[in-house]
Amino acid sequence: MSKRVQKIVVYVMLFAMLAATILSGISILF
């Protein structure tokens, strides 16, 4: 796997974790 693809995968995983955290935070608040 090339370095650029690896970087994209890392960003996608970070974004997914962030989205999951926000969604769980919203479901706790409401």
N, CA, C and O of each residue as an XYZ file, in Angstrom:
120
protein
N       0.847     -1.194      0.000
C       0.000      0.000      0.000
C       0.887      1.251      0.000
O       1.878      1.327      0.728
N       0.513      2.221     -0.825
C       1.327      3.436     -0.918
C       1.086      4.332      0.291
O       0.090      4.190      1.001
N       2.017      5.257      0.511
C       1.924      6.141      1.670
C       0.671      7.018      1.596
O       0.037      7.286      2.616
N       0.314      7.466      0.378
C      -0.845      8.349      0.241
C      -2.128      7.613      0.621
O      -2.992      8.162      1.305
N      -2.239      6.362      0.168
C      -3.427      5.569      0.501
C      -3.497      5.336      2.008
O      -4.574      5.398      2.602
N      -2.342      5.067      2.624
C      -2.300      4.854      4.065
C      -2.802      6.091      4.806
O      -3.561      5.979      5.769
N      -2.371      7.280      4.352
C      -2.795      8.528      4.982
C      -4.302      8.711      4.860
O      -4.963      9.139      5.806
N      -4.843      8.382      3.680
C      -6.291      8.511      3.469
C      -7.045      7.578      4.414
O      -8.055      7.965      5.001
N      -6.545      6.340      4.559
C      -7.203      5.369      5.445
C      -7.196      5.880      6.886
O      -8.196      5.758      7.593
N      -6.068      6.454      7.321
C      -5.972      6.984      8.684
C      -6.980      8.111      8.886
O      -7.661      8.156      9.910
N      -7.081      9.031      7.908
C      -8.029     10.135      8.029
C      -9.461      9.634      8.073
O     -10.274     10.146      8.843
N      -9.781      8.631      7.250
C     -11.146      8.078      7.242
C     -11.474      7.445      8.593
O     -12.581      7.611      9.105
N     -10.513      6.717      9.171
C     -10.744      6.091     10.473
C     -10.930      7.142     11.564
O     -11.802      6.999     12.421
N     -10.112      8.202     11.538
C     -10.255      9.271     12.523
C     -11.608      9.953     12.384
O     -12.269     10.236     13.383
N     -12.028     10.221     11.131
C     -13.316     10.861     10.890
C     -14.457      9.975     11.378
O     -15.430     10.470     11.947
N     -14.340      8.659     11.156
C     -15.384      7.732     11.600
C     -15.480      7.720     13.128
O     -16.581      7.712     13.678
N     -14.334      7.720     13.814
C     -14.347      7.751     15.278
C     -14.959      9.049     15.781
O     -15.733      9.040     16.738
N     -14.616     10.170     15.142
C     -15.164     11.464     15.534
C     -16.674     11.482     15.338
O     -17.407     11.936     16.217
N     -17.150     10.988     14.184
C     -18.583     10.956     13.910
C     -19.304     10.071     14.925
O     -20.386     10.428     15.390
N     -18.724      8.927     15.274
C     -19.348      8.030     16.247
C     -19.422      8.695     17.621
O     -20.418      8.551     18.329
N     -18.369      9.423     17.999
C     -18.365     10.120     19.286
C     -19.447     11.185     19.328
O     -20.159     11.307     20.325
N     -19.579     11.968     18.241
C     -20.597     13.017     18.167
C     -21.992     12.398     18.231
O     -22.864     12.893     18.945
N     -22.198     11.312     17.479
C     -23.521     10.674     17.455
C     -23.887     10.124     18.826
O     -25.029     10.279     19.258
N     -22.952      9.486     19.523
C     -23.249      8.948     20.852
C     -23.482     10.091     21.840
O     -24.314      9.970     22.739
N     -22.759     11.194     21.679
C     -22.972     12.359     22.532
C     -24.356     12.944     22.340
O     -25.008     13.334     23.309
N     -24.812     13.008     21.088
C     -26.151     13.530     20.788
C     -27.214     12.609     21.379
O     -28.192     13.080     21.960
N     -27.026     11.294     21.232
C     -28.037     10.351     21.733
C     -28.086     10.374     23.262
O     -29.135     10.097     23.844
N     -26.965     10.701     23.924
C     -26.961     10.813     25.389
C     -27.689     12.100     25.805
O     -28.436     12.104     26.784
N     -27.468     13.186     25.062
C     -28.057     14.473     25.432
C     -29.571     14.471     25.265
O     -30.291     15.038     26.086
N     -30.056     13.830     24.197
C     -31.505     13.879     23.921
C     -32.169     12.564     24.303
O     -33.381     12.415     24.145
